[in-house]
Amino acid sequence: MLSSSRRSSVMTSKKISISRNGKVVFVPCGTVLRSYHLLTGEEAMPPFTGHYEPINCSIFHPANEMLFTAASDKQILVWTPKSRSSQKEPEKIEDEDKWSDEEPDSTGVMNI
């Protein structure tokens, strides 16, 4: 039988997940999920945010490369990697407005 101090630490433990290649570990930290390189301990990716209450568990599905998190906010979030097409350099958008540079005449009407 577990002592009361041991029992409380078991009940509050969080499930971690490991990536398919075994190099990244996903750790619930309150309302965010953090990822670390297993060998170096350095942060692997920006924190995964989206839950409003503490994350209870996470699981990585290697075949679909999906990460699932469940939290006390009664939400299950699904995290997927960015598609390769979305990782391309975005096209440059000209910063220009479509408004006329003409000034209104004395009546307040624009001559276009």
GROMACS elastic network, one bead per residue, 0.5 to 0.9 nm:
[ bonds ]
;  ai    aj funct       b0    kb
    1     7     6  0.89364   500
    2     5     6  0.80348   500
    2     6     6  0.58731   500
    2     7     6  0.55657   500
    3     6     6  0.51860   500
    3     7     6  0.59353   500
    3     8     6  0.86322   500
    4     7     6  0.50034   500
    4     8     6  0.62002   500
    4     9     6  0.87447   500
    5     8     6  0.53735   500
    5     9     6  0.65088   500
    5    10     6  0.88811   500
    6     9     6  0.52885   500
    6    10     6  0.63579   500
    6    11     6  0.88093   500
    7    10     6  0.51940   500
    7    11     6  0.62979   500
    7    12     6  0.88452   500
    8    11     6  0.51214   500
    8    12     6  0.63021   500
    8    13     6  0.86867   500
    9    12     6  0.52890   500
    9    13     6  0.61539   500
   10    13     6  0.53207   500
   10    14     6  0.88110   500
   11    14     6  0.85630   500
   12    56     6  0.85701   500
   13    56     6  0.83284   500
   14    27     6  0.78204   500
   14    28     6  0.65788   500
   14    29     6  0.87027   500
   14    55     6  0.79655   500
   14    56     6  0.58406   500
   14    57     6  0.57139   500
   14    58     6  0.82210   500
   15    26     6  0.89584   500
   15    27     6  0.74459   500
   15    28     6  0.74392   500
   15    56     6  0.71586   500
   15    58     6  0.59677   500
   15    59     6  0.77687   500
   16    25     6  0.69044   500
   16    26     6  0.55673   500
   16    28     6  0.67834   500
   16    57     6  0.68546   500
   16    58     6  0.59422   500
   16    59     6  0.71318   500
   17    24     6  0.84426   500
   17    25     6  0.56706   500
   17    27     6  0.68736   500
   17    57     6  0.85883   500
   17    58     6  0.59864   500
   17    59     6  0.52201   500
   17    60     6  0.57470   500
   17    67     6  0.84321   500
   18    21     6  0.80759   500
   18    22     6  0.57355   500
   18    23     6  0.73617   500
   18    24     6  0.57541   500
   18    26     6  0.60841   500
   18    27     6  0.89797   500
   18    38     6  0.87920   500
   18    59     6  0.79944   500
   18    60     6  0.66363   500
   19    22     6  0.50988   500
   19    23     6  0.63929   500
   19    24     6  0.52790   500
   19    25     6  0.63036   500
   19    26     6  0.77713   500
   19    60     6  0.65010   500
   19    61     6  0.84030   500
   19    62     6  0.70654   500
   19    65     6  0.83746   500
   19    67     6  0.89407   500
   20    23     6  0.78668   500
   20    24     6  0.83515   500
   20    60     6  0.78530   500
   20    61     6  0.80197   500
   20    62     6  0.51607   500
   20    63     6  0.82973   500
   20    65     6  0.77971   500
   21    24     6  0.76511   500
   21    62     6  0.88386   500
   22    25     6  0.75128   500
   22    38     6  0.76718   500
   23    36     6  0.83958   500
   23    37     6  0.57779   500
   23    38     6  0.53020   500
   23    39     6  0.71236   500
   24    35     6  0.64496   500
   24    36     6  0.55161   500
   24    38     6  0.53212   500
   24    39     6  0.84766   500
   24    44     6  0.69799   500
   25    34     6  0.82845   500
   25    35     6  0.55761   500
   25    36     6  0.54068   500
   25    37     6  0.64922   500
   25    38     6  0.60078   500
   25    44     6  0.86907   500
   26    33     6  0.65397   500
   26    34     6  0.56825   500
   26    36     6  0.66483   500
   26    58     6  0.75257   500
   26    59     6  0.85088   500
   26    60     6  0.85311   500
   26    67     6  0.89958   500
   27    32     6  0.86464   500
   27    33     6  0.56171   500
   27    34     6  0.52510   500
   27    35     6  0.61919   500
   27    36     6  0.79748   500
   27    57     6  0.86624   500
   27    58     6  0.77409   500
   28    31     6  0.74245   500
   28    32     6  0.61992   500
   28    34     6  0.63205   500
   28    35     6  0.88317   500
   28    54     6  0.80009   500
   28    55     6  0.57714   500
   28    56     6  0.72190   500
   28    57     6  0.68632   500
   28    58     6  0.71756   500
   28    69     6  0.85091   500
   29    32     6  0.54147   500
   29    33     6  0.56984   500
   29    34     6  0.66955   500
   29    54     6  0.75031   500
   29    55     6  0.71624   500
   30    33     6  0.76876   500
   30    53     6  0.72476   500
   30    55     6  0.59185   500
   30    56     6  0.85842   500
   31    48     6  0.88942   500
   31    49     6  0.70046   500
   31    50     6  0.75631   500
   31    51     6  0.53891   500
   31    52     6  0.60290   500
   31    53     6  0.53916   500
   31    55     6  0.55230   500
   31    71     6  0.78343   500
   32    47     6  0.62294   500
   32    48     6  0.55565   500
   32    50     6  0.72449   500
   32    51     6  0.68504   500
   32    52     6  0.88690   500
   32    54     6  0.76126   500
   32    55     6  0.70435   500
   33    47     6  0.57330   500
   33    49     6  0.67993   500
   33    55     6  0.75510   500
   33    58     6  0.83768   500
   33    69     6  0.81830   500
   34    43     6  0.74287   500
   34    44     6  0.82319   500
   34    45     6  0.75114   500
   34    46     6  0.72576   500
   34    48     6  0.63889   500
   35    42     6  0.84691   500
   35    43     6  0.57385   500
   35    44     6  0.53111   500
   35    45     6  0.58802   500
   35    46     6  0.75857   500
   35    47     6  0.69408   500
   35    48     6  0.84017   500
   36    39     6  0.86122   500
   36    40     6  0.79138   500
   36    41     6  0.54570   500
   36    42     6  0.53876   500
   36    45     6  0.74577   500
   37    40     6  0.55623   500
   37    41     6  0.51365   500
   37    42     6  0.54827   500
   37    43     6  0.62571   500
   37    44     6  0.54744   500
   38    41     6  0.56244   500
   38    42     6  0.79985   500
   39    42     6  0.83427   500
   40    43     6  0.87400   500
   41    44     6  0.84912   500
   43    46     6  0.74323   500
   43    47     6  0.86578   500
   45    48     6  0.83258   500
   48    51     6  0.88859   500
   48    79     6  0.83779   500
   49    52     6  0.87426   500
   50    77     6  0.78765   500
   51    54     6  0.71654   500
   51    55     6  0.71441   500
   51    69     6  0.88112   500
   51    70     6  0.84597   500
   51    71     6  0.67780   500
   51    72     6  0.85654   500
   51    73     6  0.68624   500
   51    75     6  0.73336   500
   51    76     6  0.87961   500
   51    77     6  0.80406   500
   52    55     6  0.87255   500
   52    71     6  0.81154   500
   52    72     6  0.81657   500
   52    73     6  0.60372   500
   52    75     6  0.89505   500
   53    71     6  0.61881   500
   53    72     6  0.53589   500
   53    73     6  0.50627   500
   53    74     6  0.86235   500
   54    70     6  0.87691   500
   54    71     6  0.55249   500
   54    72     6  0.57537   500
   54    73     6  0.74748   500
   55    58     6  0.77821   500
   55    69     6  0.67631   500
   55    70     6  0.57695   500
   55    72     6  0.64041   500
   55    73     6  0.82919   500
   56    69     6  0.75837   500
   56    70     6  0.57573   500
   56    72     6  0.66524   500
   57    68     6  0.82941   500
   57    69     6  0.57988   500
   57    70     6  0.55681   500
   57    71     6  0.69936   500
   58    67     6  0.70466   500
   58    68     6  0.54902   500
   58    70     6  0.65108   500
   59    66     6  0.84545   500
   59    67     6  0.58018   500
   59    68     6  0.53106   500
   59    69     6  0.66645   500
   60    64     6  0.89420   500
   60    65     6  0.70962   500
   60    66     6  0.58937   500
   60    68     6  0.63512   500
   60    69     6  0.89381   500
   61    64     6  0.58982   500
   61    65     6  0.56110   500
   61    66     6  0.51851   500
   61    67     6  0.61429   500
   61    68     6  0.79153   500
   62    66     6  0.68913   500
   62    67     6  0.85706   500
   63    66     6  0.79932   500
   64    67     6  0.89012   500
   64    80     6  0.84827   500
   65    79     6  0.86686   500
   65    80     6  0.65174   500
   65    81     6  0.71841   500
   66    78     6  0.66271   500
   66    79     6  0.56635   500
   66    81     6  0.74438   500
   67    77     6  0.82017   500
   67    78     6  0.57655   500
   67    80     6  0.64818   500
   67    81     6  0.89753   500
   68    76     6  0.67323   500
   68    77     6  0.56661   500
   68    79     6  0.61968   500
   68    80     6  0.89433   500
   69    75     6  0.80987   500
   69    76     6  0.55434   500
   69    77     6  0.52923   500
   69    78     6  0.66851   500
   69    79     6  0.81302   500
   70    73     6  0.81264   500
   70    74     6  0.70496   500
   70    75     6  0.58134   500
   70    77     6  0.65456   500
   71    74     6  0.57962   500
   71    75     6  0.59097   500
   71    76     6  0.68492   500
   71    77     6  0.87252   500
   72    75     6  0.73772   500
   73    76     6  0.87550   500
   80    83     6  0.85703   500
   81    84     6  0.87844   500
   82    85     6  0.81998   500
   82    86     6  0.63960   500
   82    87     6  0.69199   500
   83    86     6  0.53507   500
   83    87     6  0.66935   500
   84    87     6  0.52118   500
   84    88     6  0.71152   500
   85    88     6  0.57021   500
   86    89     6  0.81102   500
   86    90     6  0.82005   500
   87    90     6  0.81904   500
   88    91     6  0.89283   500
   89    92     6  0.88362   500
   90    93     6  0.87798   500
   93    96     6  0.88141   500
   96    99     6  0.89061   500
   97   100     6  0.84752   500
   99   102     6  0.87802   500
  100   103     6  0.81482   500
  100   110     6  0.88121   500
  100   112     6  0.78779   500
  102   110     6  0.69445   500
  102   111     6  0.73702   500
  102   112     6  0.75613   500
  103   108     6  0.86672   500
  103   109     6  0.86757   500
  103   110     6  0.65491   500
  103   111     6  0.81486   500
  104   107     6  0.73927   500
  104   108     6  0.50037   500
  104   109     6  0.51077   500
  104   111     6  0.69147   500
  105   108     6  0.53518   500
  105   109     6  0.57125   500
  105   110     6  0.63213   500
  105   111     6  0.74830   500
  106   109     6  0.75355   500
  107   110     6  0.87411   500
